[in-house]
Every structure is written in structure tokens, then in C-alpha cells.
Amino acid sequence: DGEEQASIAGKFVPWWLANKIAFSPDSRRVAYVAFTDNDKGHLVVDGQAWPECQNWRGSPVRFSRDSQHVAVACRLPGLFSQTAVFLDGKELARLGEVTSYEFRPGTSELVILL
């Protein structure tokens, strides 16, 4: 049909459902958020979908300076919402309000500010 699409878990979604595109410092890796029909989304890193989450929208994708690691935070739904922090596709922690997160320069250590 000529419409540009993004891929999520082997399925294609319209380009307008994908956002938050981030490239690694060496430009060899790419990450983006692709939303599904139920307004939940997956972070897709190097073509691999991470766990589904309801709110990726406010969280920047962070690559380590050596481009080997990637981190993102996702606000979880609920009255007393928590934030799930993901590192390399695995949930690292569930915390309250996460202010910021960055990789320490020259390391793969992720620093999370609450």
C-alpha cells in the first residue's frame, strides 16, 4: 500500500505509531517505541521487542557511551505508580518517581536519581 511502516516483534505497524527514535553513539544500534492497538507499547532495540509497557512516552532511551548497553524507564499504571527501569531488555528495578538516569562516563554503570 506504499505506507511506511516500522517493525515490532515481526509485525509491522504504521510509522505514526512508532516514536522516540534513538541511535547509539556509534550509530550502529537503534531503538524506538512502537505502540500497539491497545495504546501499550514496546521498546524495540535492534529489531527486538522489549516487554510491553503502558507508558514509555516520557522516558528517554539512554545508550552507554560504548554503545553496548541501553536503558529506559517506564511508568507503570496504578494508584501508587511505580517506574520500572530496564537495562539491556531486563527489568532492573521498580522504584517510585525516577527523576533521571544516565550511564556513568567511561563505564556501563547505570546511575538512577530518585
N, C-alpha and C positions, 0 to 999 in steps of 0.2 A: 504493500500500500504506500510505500515511499516515506512513511512516518519514521523519524529517527527514534531509536529505542535503546534502552540500557538493559543489561542482563542482571538478573538476580536468581541465584540458585538454579541456573539453567533455564529459567523462564524470562521472557523479555517483557519489559514494562515500558510504557511511553516515556520519552525523555523528560517530560514535565513532572514525573513522579520521582525523578532522581535529583538530588541536590547535595550540597556540602561536598563538593569535589575537592580533594586534597592530593597533592603529589609529594612524594618523599623528597628529601634534599638532593638525592642523586637522580631524581626524575625517572627512576626505573619502576617505582611502585605507585599505585593509585588507589584511592579509597573514596567511596561516595555512599550516600544514604539513598536507598531505593524504598519507596513506600508501596505497600500493598493495598488492596481494595478496602481493608478494614481500618485504614489510617495508621496501622502499625508499620514499622519499617525495619529494615535490615541494614546494617553497615556492611558494605561489600568491599573487601580488601583483596586486591589481586585476583578478582573474579570469584572469590569465596565468600559466601554469605555468613555473617556472624549471627548470634541469636537474635530473635525478633524482640523488638522493644517498642513501647508506645510513644516515647518522646526522645528522639535523637536531635530534634531541631535546635536546641540551644547549646549544643556541645560541639566544640571544635575537635577535629581529628588531629592528633599530635603524632608525628613521626620522630623517632630519635635521630640525632644528627648523623649517625652512621647508616640510617635508613633501614636498620634491621628490625626495629620494634615499632609498634603502633599502639596508641592508647586513645580511648574515647570514654566519655561518661554518658549515662542515660538516666533520665529522671523516671523513676518507677511510679505507677499510678497508686492512688490511695490517699486516705485522710492524712496519715502521717508519712508523707512521701519520703522515700529514700532515693539515693543516687547509686546506681551500680557503675563501678569503674571497671572497664575491660582493658586487658593488656594482651596483645597478640591473640585475640579471639577468645580468651578465657576470662570469666568474671574474677576479678582480683579482690574486690571488696564491695560491701554495701554500707554506705555511710549516709549521714544526714545531708546537709547542704554542702555541696562541694563548690568552693569559690573558684579554684583554678587547679590545673595540673600541668606539669611540664617535666620533661626529661632533664636530669642534671647534666650540664655541659660535660662532654667527654665520657659519659657513662651511659649505661642502659637503665639506670635507676630512675624510677618514676616518683616524683615528689607531688603529693596531693595536699592542697591547702583547704582547710575547712573554714 
